[in-house]
Every structure is written in C-alpha cells, then in structure tokens.
Amino acid sequence: MLARFLCTLVACVALLAGSVAVQLPTLPIRITSWAVNMSNIGTGANAIVDITITRWSTDAERQGLMTTFFEKGPDKLLDAVQDTKPVGRIRFPNTLGYDLRFARHFPGEDGGDRYVIMTDRRIGFAEARNQPRTIDYPFTLIEIRVGKDGRGEGKMSVATKISFNKKHNTVELENYSSEPVRLTNVKVEKK
C-alpha cells in the first residue's frame, strides 16, 4: 500500500507539476546509485545504476504529455513518451543502457535537489514475443532526493501502468511489482 502511494505521488509530480522558477543545475548531471530490487520483477539482485541527465524537459513537453494522457489515455501517452527527445540515459551493469524521456528538477525542502524522471520501460525480445502480463506495464518512474552534500536516496518503479481515476480526479499508478526498487547511496556529480 505504501509503495503504491509513493509511486502515485511520483506520477502526480511528473505529470502535473507546474513550472518552478528556479535556477536549474548545470548539465550534464551524473547520478550513481546502488539499486536494491525488492520487487517481484527480475532476480531480486542488487546493482549499480548510472543515470546521466543531459537536458531538462521543457514546459511544452510536460504540457504535451499531460494533454495526451488526459485526452487520449495511457496507450497514447506511451507513444508520446517514446516520441519525446531523450533527456539522458540510464545504464545498469553489463548493458548499453537506454534513453530517458522526461526529467524535471525541483528544489528540495532542505536546500538539496529533487529529480523526477520518467521513460518507457525497456522490453526485451522474449517479453515482446510472449506478451506476458508485464507488457501492460510500460513505464519506469524514478524519484531521487539529494541533500546539499550531493548524497541522497530514491525510488524507482520499474514496471508501471498509469491511469486516471475520474472518481478521485487523480493520476494513479498500478505497479506490477510489489514494491519499488530502492536507490541507496545516491551520489550526484555536476559537471
């Protein structure tokens, strides 16, 4: 329940947060972290995650994604996300990595930084061919909070379906995994 609440919060921030008039950090930014997979997706193994942000998503891109989601639904949102110019890359050990499609920066309450990142989930050949239930969970959402010292923590929801609850007027995430991946020992290097 807590994992679902936290992921819903991340989605709301990613899709609904307005522009904030603050000085954005100089790019590129490299974020490294130790990922602890507590979910039921994958092997449950831990690994280093390497995220590079090369540009921030614009207000126009954010508005375009919001409009697509609210007017055309999550399937068309996936298409729109995939058509968005990359904002950076995410890489795991022994992989080439893949593009990130949405990244926003917010000032942290303690004077640090908060990053919200979204992309389409990498789907392998076997998953695309076999079409298991996971195929319906195409998004990856990441929220990272970093203190003034450049260290922090975060959460990564690897397989997520985004929907709009008309009754409560909220963006909701349905996670295929039981709990998001925890990002520990987060370090940010600003170039």
C-alpha positions as CSV (number, residue, x, y, z in Angstrom):
1,M,0.0,0.0,0.0
2,L,2.8,2.4,0.9
3,A,4.7,1.6,-2.3
4,R,1.5,2.3,-4.4
5,F,1.0,5.6,-2.5
6,L,4.6,6.7,-3.1
7,C,4.5,5.8,-6.8
8,T,1.2,7.6,-7.2
9,L,2.9,10.7,-5.7
10,V,5.8,10.4,-8.2
11,A,3.4,10.1,-11.1
12,C,1.4,13.1,-10.0
13,V,4.6,15.2,-9.7
14,A,5.9,14.1,-13.0
15,L,2.7,14.8,-14.9
16,L,1.1,17.6,-13.0
17,A,3.9,19.7,-11.5
18,G,3.9,23.1,-13.0
19,S,7.0,25.0,-13.9
20,V,9.0,26.3,-11.0
21,A,11.0,29.5,-11.4
22,V,14.4,28.4,-10.1
23,Q,17.9,28.2,-11.3
24,L,18.4,24.7,-12.8
25,P,21.6,22.8,-12.1
26,T,24.2,22.9,-14.8
27,L,24.1,20.0,-17.2
28,P,25.1,17.2,-17.7
29,I,24.5,15.6,-14.3
30,R,25.6,12.1,-13.5
31,I,23.7,10.2,-10.7
32,T,25.0,6.9,-9.5
33,S,23.2,4.7,-7.0
34,W,23.0,1.3,-5.5
35,A,19.7,-0.3,-6.6
36,V,18.1,-2.8,-4.2
37,N,15.4,-4.7,-6.1
38,M,12.7,-5.6,-3.5
39,S,10.1,-6.2,-6.2
40,N,8.9,-9.4,-7.8
41,I,10.3,-8.5,-11.2
42,G,13.7,-9.8,-12.2
43,T,16.1,-11.8,-10.0
44,G,15.9,-9.6,-6.9
45,A,19.5,-8.8,-7.4
46,N,21.2,-5.5,-6.5
47,A,23.2,-3.5,-9.0
48,I,24.7,-0.1,-9.7
49,V,22.5,2.3,-11.6
50,D,24.2,5.0,-13.7
51,I,21.9,7.9,-14.8
52,T,23.0,10.8,-16.9
53,I,20.8,13.8,-17.5
54,T,21.8,15.9,-20.5
55,R,18.8,18.3,-20.7
56,W,15.6,19.1,-18.7
57,S,12.2,18.5,-20.1
58,T,10.6,21.7,-21.2
59,D,7.2,23.1,-20.0
60,A,5.9,22.5,-23.5
61,E,6.9,18.8,-23.4
62,R,5.3,18.4,-20.0
63,Q,2.1,20.0,-21.2
64,G,2.1,17.9,-24.3
65,L,2.4,14.7,-22.3
66,M,-0.3,15.8,-19.9
67,T,-2.7,16.7,-22.7
68,T,-2.0,13.4,-24.4
69,F,-2.6,11.4,-21.2
70,F,-5.9,13.2,-20.3
71,E,-7.4,13.4,-23.8
72,K,-6.2,10.1,-25.3
73,G,-5.2,7.8,-22.4
74,P,-2.2,5.9,-21.3
75,D,-1.6,4.0,-24.6
76,K,-1.2,7.2,-26.5
77,L,0.9,8.6,-23.6
78,L,3.4,5.8,-24.2
79,D,3.6,6.7,-27.9
80,A,4.1,10.4,-26.9
81,V,6.8,9.5,-24.4
82,Q,8.6,7.4,-27.0
83,D,8.5,10.3,-29.5
84,T,10.0,12.7,-27.0
85,K,13.6,13.8,-27.5
86,P,15.8,12.0,-25.0
87,V,16.8,13.8,-21.8
88,G,19.6,11.4,-20.9
89,R,20.4,7.8,-20.3
90,I,20.1,5.1,-17.7
91,R,22.5,2.2,-17.6
92,F,22.8,-0.9,-15.5
93,P,26.0,-3.2,-15.3
94,N,26.7,-5.2,-18.5
95,T,24.1,-3.2,-20.5
96,L,24.3,-0.5,-23.1
97,G,21.5,1.4,-21.3
98,Y,18.5,3.2,-22.8
99,D,17.2,6.7,-23.2
100,L,15.3,8.6,-20.6
101,R,12.4,10.6,-21.9
102,F,11.4,13.0,-19.1
103,A,13.4,14.7,-16.4
104,R,12.5,17.6,-14.1
105,H,14.4,19.2,-11.3
106,F,12.8,20.7,-8.1
107,P,14.5,22.4,-5.2
108,G,14.5,20.2,-2.1
109,E,12.9,21.3,1.1
110,D,16.3,21.1,2.9
111,G,18.2,23.1,0.2
112,G,19.1,20.0,-1.8
113,D,17.6,18.7,-5.0
114,R,14.8,16.5,-6.2
115,Y,14.7,14.8,-9.5
116,V,11.7,13.2,-11.2
117,I,12.5,11.0,-14.2
118,M,10.2,9.0,-16.5
119,T,10.8,6.8,-19.5
120,D,9.3,3.9,-21.4
121,R,10.4,0.6,-20.0
122,R,12.8,-1.5,-21.9
123,I,11.0,-4.6,-23.2
124,G,13.2,-7.5,-24.3
125,F,12.5,-9.7,-27.3
126,A,11.1,-12.7,-25.4
127,E,8.7,-10.4,-23.4
128,A,7.5,-8.8,-26.7
129,R,7.1,-12.2,-28.3
130,N,5.4,-13.9,-25.4
131,Q,3.2,-10.9,-24.3
132,P,3.0,-11.8,-20.6
133,R,1.1,-9.5,-18.2
134,T,4.2,-7.3,-17.7
135,I,3.7,-6.0,-21.2
136,D,0.8,-3.9,-19.9
137,Y,3.2,-2.0,-17.6
138,P,5.3,0.1,-19.9
139,F,6.6,2.9,-17.8
140,T,9.6,3.4,-15.5
141,L,9.3,6.3,-12.9
142,I,12.2,7.5,-10.8
143,E,12.2,10.0,-7.9
144,I,15.5,10.9,-6.3
145,R,16.1,13.3,-3.3
146,V,19.6,14.6,-2.8
147,G,20.8,16.7,0.1
148,K,23.2,19.7,-0.1
149,D,26.1,17.3,0.2
150,G,25.3,15.6,-3.1
151,R,24.1,12.4,-1.4
152,G,20.7,11.0,-1.2
153,E,18.1,8.3,-1.8
154,G,15.4,7.4,-4.2
155,K,12.8,5.0,-5.6
156,M,12.4,3.5,-9.0
157,S,9.1,2.0,-10.1
158,V,10.3,-0.3,-12.9
159,A,7.0,-1.7,-14.4
160,T,4.1,0.7,-14.1
161,K,0.8,1.3,-15.7
162,I,-0.5,4.9,-15.5
163,S,-4.3,5.6,-15.3
164,F,-6.6,8.5,-14.4
165,N,-9.1,7.9,-11.6
166,K,-12.1,10.1,-12.6
167,K,-13.8,9.5,-9.4
168,H,-11.0,10.9,-7.3
169,N,-9.6,13.2,-10.1
170,T,-6.0,11.8,-9.6
171,V,-3.3,10.2,-11.6
172,E,-2.7,6.6,-10.3
173,L,0.0,4.0,-10.8
174,E,-0.7,0.4,-10.9
175,N,2.6,-1.4,-10.2
176,Y,3.2,-4.9,-11.5
177,S,5.9,-5.2,-8.9
178,S,5.0,-5.4,-5.2
179,E,7.5,-2.7,-4.2
180,P,9.6,-0.1,-6.0
181,V,13.4,-0.6,-6.4
182,R,15.1,1.4,-3.6
183,L,18.0,3.6,-4.7
184,T,20.6,3.9,-1.9
185,N,24.0,5.6,-1.7
186,V,22.9,8.1,-4.4
187,K,25.7,10.4,-5.5
188,V,25.3,13.3,-7.8
189,E,28.2,14.7,-9.9
190,K,27.5,18.0,-11.5
191,K,29.9,18.8,-14.4
